[in-house]
Amino acid sequence: MKRLTSLIAALLLLVPVATLRAQELDEDMFPVVDGATFIADDGPAPSDTAAADPLAAALAQLMNDELFDRSQVGICVYDLTAGRTVFAHGGRQLLRPASCQKLVTAITALGLLGSDYHFATSLYADGTVTDSTLHGNLCIEAGFDPRFGHDDMAAFVSAIKELGADSVAGDVLLDVSIKDTLPLGQGWCWDDDETRLTPLLYNAREGFEPALRRALADAGIALGGTLRRGRVPSSARPIARRTHTIGQILRPMMKQSDNLCAEALFYQIGAHEGHAYAGRKQAARQVNRLIRHLGFDPDDYYVADGSGLSLYNYTTAELLVALLRHAYVHEEIYHQLLPVLPVAGRDGTLRRRMQHGTAAGNVRAKTGTVEGVSSLAGYAVTREGHTLCFAIINQGLRRGADGRHFQDRVCQLLTR
């Protein structure tokens, strides 16, 4: 009787949500109902809920785990095929998302910048070449591209050679105005072993300037001046441009949970309006516009960075699911997002999780881990062929493995 009472109480958390039909939505509108009614964590449910939905009943039973005597959990599951909420518990609890914040960044960026967006680093010449000398300056416009590497630097050197120059009389101006000058994300801990957030990267690390000096010297190009910060003048003409696609950044960002790639994308969002030295506030403003368009109040959440490394981030399982729903009904977002999510038991940060059982190969989701927090959010396919989206945030954990084990149990149920 005690177990039956607990089960009934847990089932009272479920409420139906209006069916979502993407074909009825205007392309410029966001596909979820008003945030105030998206999920309710209390209120009566139909008396036959458990009989009609054994998945919901099984998920409700998991909430009796003694893990939740000493920790928090927010969970939400939505059936995209049927257009209804399957289960919600603590869906509106403000929790730290850890690297599931990368989903927020990716979905915002794909919608705002587009799936054909490129990270670009450009080389300019400001002067004329006579007697094999560039009388003037070289200028490099930083693109905060974590993929910029040896081949790109070699292309820059070749472009200088093609001008007919083997020496530069002036300076090399480094235009880093794509982002602010802060080297770390807001709320990053002093002992986080992360690359400083400079918009001029070489092989995903600091060291662009010495790498440029070496490349020029190896090519026999003498530099009469120095490397210094400055803006590209209007008189400069482009001589080389190196780019990488947003897809090339998204893959390591999501599969390997690369924080630098996430921050690089976050600051592309911030720079979207064209303001020089845009920072976290400008990027967060774009994220908040999406949150507001989804029917939620941005003031209820906090966007501290693009990677989830900061402990200042606050979100909910409800909001993550709303973003996943939005991505699903916008093909240009979904077709870029789904392939880069880790696959359970197959690759990325889920390679060693859920290697057996029905979840293997049927869950694509972003993982997240910071001190005391473990999270998982993404998509799952049921045996009946339904596509679900879900978000799970465990907080207050002494051992991250406890959260991961719980999440894996949820995913096995989702795909059963």
C-alpha positions in Angstrom: 0.0 0.0 0.0 2.9 2.4 0.8 4.5 1.8 -2.5 1.1 2.3 -4.3 0.6 5.6 -2.5 4.1 6.8 -3.5 3.4 5.9 -7.1 0.1 7.7 -7.2 1.7 10.8 -5.7 4.5 10.8 -8.2 2.0 10.4 -11.1 0.2 13.6 -9.9 3.2 15.4 -11.3 2.1 14.7 -14.9 0.0 17.1 -17.0 -0.9 17.0 -20.7 0.5 19.5 -23.1 -1.2 20.6 -26.3 -0.1 18.6 -29.3 2.7 20.3 -31.3 2.3 20.3 -35.0 5.2 21.9 -36.7 3.5 22.3 -40.0 1.0 24.7 -38.5 3.7 27.0 -37.1 4.9 30.2 -38.8 8.6 29.7 -39.7 9.5 32.8 -37.8 7.7 31.7 -34.6 9.0 29.3 -31.9 7.2 26.0 -31.5 6.3 25.8 -27.9 3.3 26.9 -25.9 3.6 29.7 -23.3 6.3 29.0 -20.8 3.8 29.4 -17.9 1.8 26.4 -19.0 4.6 24.3 -20.6 5.0 22.0 -17.6 3.3 22.0 -14.2 4.9 20.1 -11.4 1.7 19.6 -9.5 -2.0 19.4 -10.2 -4.4 16.5 -10.9 -3.8 14.0 -13.6 -6.3 11.6 -15.3 -7.0 8.7 -13.1 -6.0 6.2 -15.7 -2.5 7.9 -16.4 -0.5 4.9 -15.0 -2.5 2.4 -17.0 -2.3 4.4 -20.2 1.4 5.2 -19.9 3.5 2.6 -18.3 6.6 4.6 -19.1 5.4 7.5 -16.9 4.7 5.0 -14.1 8.2 3.5 -14.4 9.8 6.9 -14.4 7.8 7.9 -11.4 9.0 4.8 -9.6 12.6 5.9 -10.1 11.9 9.0 -8.1 11.8 6.9 -5.0 15.5 6.2 -5.2 17.2 7.1 -1.9 19.6 9.2 -4.0 17.0 12.0 -3.8 17.0 12.0 0.0 20.2 14.0 -0.2 20.3 15.5 -3.7 18.1 17.3 -6.3 16.9 16.3 -9.7 15.1 18.0 -12.5 13.7 15.8 -15.2 11.4 16.4 -18.2 10.5 14.0 -21.0 8.5 15.1 -24.1 7.2 12.8 -26.9 7.8 14.7 -30.1 6.0 12.2 -32.2 2.8 12.3 -30.1 3.1 15.9 -29.1 2.8 15.5 -25.3 4.7 15.6 -22.1 5.4 12.1 -20.9 6.9 12.9 -17.5 8.1 15.9 -15.4 9.6 16.0 -11.9 11.3 19.1 -10.6 11.2 20.5 -14.2 11.2 24.1 -13.0 13.9 23.7 -10.4 16.8 26.1 -11.1 19.9 24.0 -11.4 23.3 24.3 -12.9 23.4 22.7 -16.3 27.1 21.9 -16.6 28.0 21.2 -20.2 24.3 20.9 -21.2 24.7 24.6 -21.5 26.4 23.8 -24.8 23.0 22.8 -26.1 21.7 26.3 -25.3 24.7 27.8 -27.1 24.4 25.5 -30.1 20.7 25.9 -30.7 20.9 29.7 -30.3 23.8 29.9 -32.7 22.3 27.7 -35.4 19.1 29.7 -35.3 20.8 33.1 -35.2 23.9 32.6 -37.4 22.6 29.8 -39.7 23.9 26.4 -40.6 26.2 27.9 -43.3 28.0 30.2 -40.9 31.8 30.3 -41.1 34.5 31.3 -38.6 36.8 33.6 -40.5 40.4 34.9 -39.9 41.5 37.4 -42.5 44.8 38.9 -43.6 45.1 42.4 -45.1 47.9 44.5 -46.6 47.9 48.3 -46.0 50.6 49.7 -48.2 52.3 49.1 -51.5 55.1 46.7 -52.6 58.2 48.1 -54.2 61.6 46.4 -54.4 60.2 43.3 -52.7 59.2 45.3 -49.6 55.7 46.0 -48.3 55.9 49.7 -47.4 53.1 49.7 -44.8 51.5 47.3 -42.4 50.0 43.8 -42.5 46.7 43.4 -40.6 45.1 40.3 -39.2 41.4 40.3 -38.3 40.9 37.7 -35.6 37.9 35.4 -35.9 38.2 33.5 -32.6 38.5 30.3 -34.7 39.7 27.3 -32.6 40.5 25.4 -35.8 43.0 27.9 -37.1 46.3 26.0 -37.5 49.4 25.2 -39.4 47.8 25.1 -42.9 46.0 28.4 -42.3 49.2 30.1 -41.2 51.0 28.7 -44.3 48.2 30.2 -46.5 48.8 33.6 -44.9 52.5 33.4 -45.6 51.9 32.3 -49.2 49.6 35.3 -49.7 52.4 37.7 -48.6 54.8 36.0 -51.0 52.3 36.3 -53.8 52.3 40.1 -53.2 56.0 39.9 -54.2 57.1 40.9 -50.7 60.0 39.3 -48.8 60.0 42.0 -46.1 57.5 44.1 -44.3 58.6 47.6 -43.4 55.8 48.3 -41.0 54.0 46.4 -38.2 51.5 43.6 -38.0 48.3 44.9 -36.6 46.3 42.3 -34.7 42.6 43.2 -34.7 41.0 41.3 -31.8 37.8 43.3 -31.7 35.5 40.4 -32.2 35.3 39.9 -28.4 36.1 41.7 -25.2 39.5 41.5 -23.5 38.5 39.3 -20.6 40.6 36.1 -20.7 38.2 33.9 -18.7 34.5 33.2 -18.6 32.3 34.7 -15.9 32.4 32.5 -12.8 35.3 30.3 -13.9 37.3 28.9 -11.0 40.9 29.9 -10.6 42.0 26.3 -10.9 40.1 25.5 -14.1 42.8 24.3 -16.6 41.3 26.0 -19.6 42.8 27.9 -22.6 42.5 31.7 -22.1 39.8 33.2 -24.3 41.9 35.0 -26.9 40.4 35.5 -30.3 43.7 34.7 -32.0 44.3 31.0 -31.5 46.8 28.6 -33.0 46.0 24.9 -32.9 43.3 25.6 -30.3 45.9 27.2 -27.9 47.4 30.5 -27.2 50.6 31.2 -29.1 49.4 32.8 -32.4 51.9 35.6 -32.3 55.1 33.4 -31.8 53.7 31.0 -34.4 53.3 33.9 -36.9 56.8 35.1 -36.2 58.2 31.6 -36.8 56.2 31.2 -40.0 57.4 34.5 -41.4 61.1 33.8 -40.5 60.9 30.2 -42.0 59.6 31.7 -45.3 62.4 34.3 -45.3 60.0 37.3 -44.7 61.7 40.0 -42.6 59.5 42.1 -40.3 60.8 45.6 -39.8 58.2 46.5 -37.2 56.5 44.7 -34.4 53.3 42.9 -33.6 50.8 45.1 -31.9 47.0 45.4 -31.3 45.1 47.6 -33.6 42.0 47.9 -35.9 42.1 47.1 -39.6 41.9 50.4 -41.4 39.5 51.1 -44.2 42.5 51.5 -46.6 43.7 47.9 -46.1 42.9 45.4 -48.8 42.2 41.7 -48.1 44.8 39.3 -49.4 43.8 36.0 -47.7 40.9 34.6 -45.7 40.8 31.3 -43.9 37.5 29.8 -42.7 36.0 26.8 -40.9 32.3 25.9 -40.9 30.1 26.0 -37.9 29.8 22.2 -38.2 33.5 21.8 -37.8 33.3 23.7 -34.5 30.1 22.0 -33.3 31.4 18.4 -33.6 34.2 18.7 -31.0 32.1 21.0 -29.0 29.4 18.4 -28.6 31.0 15.0 -29.1 34.1 15.8 -26.9 32.5 18.6 -24.9 35.2 21.0 -26.0 34.9 24.1 -23.8 37.0 26.3 -26.1 34.9 25.6 -29.1 31.7 26.4 -27.1 33.1 29.7 -26.0 34.3 30.6 -29.5 30.7 30.0 -30.7 29.2 31.9 -27.8 31.3 35.0 -28.7 30.2 34.7 -32.4 26.7 35.1 -31.0 27.8 38.1 -29.1 29.5 39.7 -32.1 26.4 39.1 -34.3 25.1 42.7 -34.0 28.5 44.1 -35.2 29.6 45.9 -32.0 33.3 45.9 -31.4 34.6 44.1 -28.3 31.3 42.4 -27.6 31.2 40.2 -24.5 29.2 37.9 -22.4 26.3 40.4 -22.0 25.8 40.7 -25.7 25.9 36.9 -26.2 23.6 36.3 -23.3 21.2 38.9 -24.7 20.8 36.9 -27.9 20.2 33.7 -25.8 17.6 35.5 -23.7 15.8 36.7 -26.9 15.3 33.0 -27.8 14.2 32.2 -24.3 11.7 35.0 -24.4 10.5 33.9 -27.8 9.9 30.5 -26.5 7.5 31.9 -23.9 9.7 32.0 -20.9 11.0 34.9 -18.8 14.8 35.3 -19.3 15.0 36.8 -15.8 14.2 33.4 -14.3 17.5 32.0 -15.7 21.1 33.0 -15.9 23.6 32.7 -18.8 27.1 33.1 -17.6 29.1 31.5 -20.4 28.7 29.3 -23.5 30.3 26.1 -22.3 28.6 25.4 -18.9 32.0 25.6 -17.1 30.8 28.4 -14.9 28.9 27.6 -11.7 26.9 30.8 -12.2 24.7 29.3 -15.0 21.2 28.5 -14.0 18.6 26.7 -16.1 15.8 24.1 -15.8 15.0 20.8 -17.3 11.9 22.4 -18.7 13.8 25.1 -20.6 16.3 22.5 -22.0 13.4 20.4 -23.3 11.7 23.5 -24.8 15.0 24.3 -26.7 15.2 20.7 -27.9 11.6 20.9 -29.1 12.4 24.1 -31.0 15.4 22.5 -32.6 13.4 19.4 -33.7 10.8 21.4 -35.6 13.4 23.6 -37.4 15.1 21.3 -39.8 18.1 23.6 -40.5 18.9 23.4 -36.8 18.0 19.8 -36.1 20.0 18.4 -39.1 23.1 20.1 -37.8 22.5 19.3 -34.2 21.6 15.7 -34.2 24.7 14.3 -35.9 27.1 16.0 -33.5 25.4 14.7 -30.3 27.2 11.8 -28.6 25.6 8.5 -29.3 25.0 6.1 -26.3 27.6 3.3 -26.3 29.1 4.5 -29.6 31.0 7.7 -29.5 31.9 11.0 -27.8 31.3 11.4 -24.1 28.7 8.6 -24.2 31.1 6.1 -25.7 31.4 4.1 -22.5 27.9 4.6 -21.2 24.8 2.5 -22.1 26.9 0.1 -24.2 24.2 -2.5 -23.7 20.4 -2.6 -23.5 17.9 -0.7 -25.5 19.5 2.7 -25.0 22.7 1.7 -27.0 22.6 3.5 -30.3 19.1 5.0 -29.6 20.1 7.9 -27.4 21.9 11.0 -28.7 22.5 13.4 -25.9 24.9 16.0 -24.4 26.5 15.1 -21.2 27.5 17.6 -18.5 29.7 17.4 -15.4 30.9 20.1 -13.0 31.5 19.8 -9.2 28.4 18.4 -7.6 26.4 18.3 -10.9 25.8 15.7 -13.6 23.4 16.3 -16.5 22.2 14.7 -19.7 19.9 16.1 -22.4 19.0 15.2 -25.9 16.9 12.8 -28.0 15.9 9.1 -27.7 14.0 6.7 -30.0 11.5 4.3 -28.5 10.9 0.7 -29.7 7.7 2.0 -31.3 9.6 4.5 -33.3 8.6 7.6 -31.3 11.2 10.3 -30.9 11.5 11.8 -27.4 13.4 14.7 -26.1 14.5 14.8 -22.5 16.6 16.6 -19.9 17.9 15.4 -16.6 19.9 17.5 -14.2 21.3 16.0 -11.0 22.6 18.4 -8.5 24.1 18.1 -5.0 26.0 14.9 -5.9 28.9 13.7 -3.8 29.8 11.3 -6.6 29.1 12.2 -10.2 28.8 8.5 -11.0 25.5 8.3 -9.0 24.0 10.9 -11.4 25.2 9.1 -14.5 23.9 5.8 -13.3 20.5 7.3 -12.6 20.5 9.0 -16.1 21.4 5.7 -17.8 18.5 4.0 -16.0 16.1 6.7 -17.3 17.4 6.3 -20.9 17.0 2.5 -20.7 13.4 3.1 -19.8 12.8 5.7 -22.5 14.0 3.3 -25.2 12.5 0.2 -23.8 
